Amino acid sequence: MLELAIIALYFLLMLTIGLASRRDIKKPDDFFVADRRSSTLLVTGSLLATIIGGSATVGMAGLGFTRGLTGAWWLLSGTIGLLVLGIFFARKVRRFALYTLPELVEKQYGRNMALGTSILIVISWLGIIAAQIVAAGKILSILQIGNPVLWMIIFTIVFVTYTAIGGQYSVLRTDIIQAVIIFIGVLAGLVMVLTRVGGWAGLSAVLPAGQFAFPVSAQFGGADLLAMLLIVGLTYVVGPDMYSRLFCTRDEKSARTVALWTAGLMIPLAFAITIIGMGAAALFPAIAAEQAFPTIIKEVFSPLIGSIFIAALISAVMSSADTTLLSASTIFIVDIVGWFRPQQKNILPYSRWLIVILGAGSLIIALSLQGVISAMLFAYTIYTCGVILPVIAGFFKDRLKVTPAGGLAALIGGGTAGLLSKILAIKYLDLGALGISIALLFGVSLLENALRHRRAAPLLDKQES
């Protein structure tokens, strides 16, 4: 009952923050980007809490359980991506002062490309929200009250409600609390697990030597690392959730600082979570991989510490779910509905209802999913192969001479190839999908530029004569 009481109080706190944030919502800027006045500390905490979600807790501990230290690359890939974002692109992104990533794409390639990007992101992000809901069900099931489906429904109701009520203000304020709980909880969990197994020496005595190999191992080779750096890491360079946070900062310098600070904080968390999963493999080798974190909570911690740690994990999952849901709903209302009704007014009520609808859709998807990492990789692959390379090239479009037709071809061709790579389960086809995206981007752009030059040549000759 102690665990249930703490979780209930935690959910009540999040809903209270959402209700309190409602009074600050007076215009769309408040709801979507917190009026672009948020401090560096607040946005950094929110971005960190967003990243440390179900994939980085339940999922990454499962990777540590099955393959050891190389499981840390799930977050370390994101760290590298955030460093690239902070060093090269954060200032450029904040300079646009937009609401969404597709609005930036529209400035690069035009409205058709922005619409295609919006549709692909919303579809992919529904899968990512669903993965967070699955993770919440796995975590809360250790309370042994009700079943995972019931907890998935309760979890969805809570984060959808406070997100719909308070918008970006609510998300930022709940996320900073969640970031503190996550950081303290994970590091405390690492200490408890290592104490239980007899420290690093005890862990080394129980697990095979291959579990300690890094940066690659027999289970995770160089090609696997390259695929993860590209498929996962690039989503941090060009990501709707990352950009939505940068748009909330006060200025370009703050945007860069947020990205770099968050990247630094992710490194200790990556190894701590992975080692917790390895500790679960040493202590409870017969369990399922993605039950590593929940089992550690149930079997290693006292009821009080365990319930606080459950709150830490739920914080991680909820902070990812709320940000992803708000990003998807903002893109839908601003970029998809706005494409058909560009002069729409009073969009806040529609935005709130859309959050509820997308949250319900994600719950339906979640009820059909099995694994957290597999769901995340499915969504990431489609998004990365379709969207990211055209956006990066778009920052240098004049120099690279990329065109709207090239961008749209890369979006459709790369995204479709990424989807097929997951449906057909062909290893490393996702890397091939990235190659297809590059080839289409530059090949079609080259052809379009050549045709444009050919059409312009007679006009120039006529003017000279």
Residue, then its C-alpha position, 0 to 999 in steps of 0.5 A: m500500500l505504501e508504493l500505491a500511496i506514493i505513486a498516487l501522490y506523484f500523479l496528483l502532483m503532476l495534475t496539480i502542476g498542469l492545473a496551475s499552469r493553465r492560468d499562464i496560457k493566454k496565447p499560442d506562444d504560451f501553450f506551444v513554446a512557453d512564450r520563449r522566456s524559459s531559463t537555461l536550467l528549466v529547459t535543460g532539465s526538461l530536455l534531459a527528462t524527455i530523453i531519459g524515458g522508457s527506452a533509456t530506463v526499461g529498454m536500456a537496462g534490458l540491453g545491459f542485461t542481454r549484452g552488457l556495457t555496449g547497451a550504453w550506446w543507446l544513450l551515448s549515440g544520443t549524446i553524440g547527436l546532441l553535441v553535434l546539434g549544440i555545436f553546429f545547429a542549435r543557434k541556427v534553429r533558435r534563430f528561426a523562432l518557430y513552433t515546430l520542425p516542419e515550419l523550419v522545413e517549409k522555410q528550407y523546401g516549401r509547403n509540400m515538403a513540410l506537409g510530408t514531414s509533418i505526416l511522417i513525424v506524427i505517425s512515427w511519434l505515435g509509436i514513440i508515445a506508445a512505447q512510453i506507455v508500454a514501459a509504464g505498464k511494465i514498471l507499474s506492474i511490479l506493484q502487483i495491484g491490477n494488471p499492466v493494461l490497467w496501469m497503462i490506461i491510468f498512466t495515459i489519462v494522467f499525462v494526457t490530462y496535464t499536457a492538454i491543460g497546461g501545454q508547454y508551461s506544464v511540460l517544462r515545470t513537471d519535467i524539471i521535477q522529474a529530471v531531479i527525481i530521475f538523476i537521484g533515483v538512477l544513481a541511488g539505484l546504481v549504488m544499491v545494485l553494486t552493493r548487492v552484487g559485491g561491487w564491480a569485482g563481484l559483478s565481474a566474477v558472475l557475468p561473462a567477460g564479453q559483457f564488459a567489452f566496450p565499445v564493441s563486443a561479440q554481440f554488438g559489432g562495428a556495423d551495429l554501432l554505426a547503425m545505432l549512431l546513425i539511426v538513433g544519434l541523428t534523431y538528436v541532431v534533427g528531432p521535433d522534441m529537441y527543437s521544441r525545447l530550443f524554441c522555448t529558450r530565450d536566445e541563441k546562446s541559451a539554445r546552444t548551452v541547453a544542448l551541450w549541458t544535456a549531452g554532458l549529463m546523459i553520459p553518467l546516466a547511460f552507464a549507470i542504467t546499463i550497469i543496473g541492467m547488468g546487475a539484474a543479469a547477475l542477480f536474476p538471470a532467469i527474468a525477461a530482459e525488459q523486466a530488469f529494472p522493475t525486478i531490481i526495484k521489487e527485489v533489491f530495495s526496501p518498500l520505501i526506497g523501492s516506491i521512490f524509485i518507481a516514482a523516478l522511473i515513472s518520472a522518466v517515462m512520463s516526461s518523454a510521453d508528455t513532450t512527445l505528445l505535445s510535439a506531435s499535437t503541435i505539428f498536427i495542428v500547426d503544420i497539417v491542419g494549418w496547411f489546409r486552413p492557414q488563417q485558422k484562429n483560436i487554435l488552443p481549444y482544438s490543440r487540447w482536444l487533439i492532444v486527447i485524441l492522439g493520446a488515445g490513439s497511442l494507447i491503442i497502439a501500446l496495447s498491441l506492442q511487445g517491446v520498448i526498444s523494438a517499438m522505438l527503433f521502428a519509429y526512429t528508423i522511419y523518421t531518420c531515413g526520411v526526414i533527417l538528411p534533407v533537413i541537415a542539407g537544408f541548412f546549407k541548401d545554397r551551397l549544396k544546391v538541394t531543391p524542394a523536389g530532391g527533399l521530397a524524393a528523399l523524404i518519401g524514398g528514404g522513409t519508405a525504405g526505412l519502413l520496409s527495413k523494419i517490416l522485412a527485418i533485413k539486417y542493415l537495410d536501414l543503413g541502405a535506406l539512409g543511402i537511398s535518401i542521400a542518393l535521391l536528395f542529391g540525384v533529384s536535386l541535380l536533375e531539377n537544377a539541370l532542367r531549370h538551367r535548360r529552361a532558363a537558357p533560351l530566355l537568357d539568349k533572347q535577352e542578350s539578342 
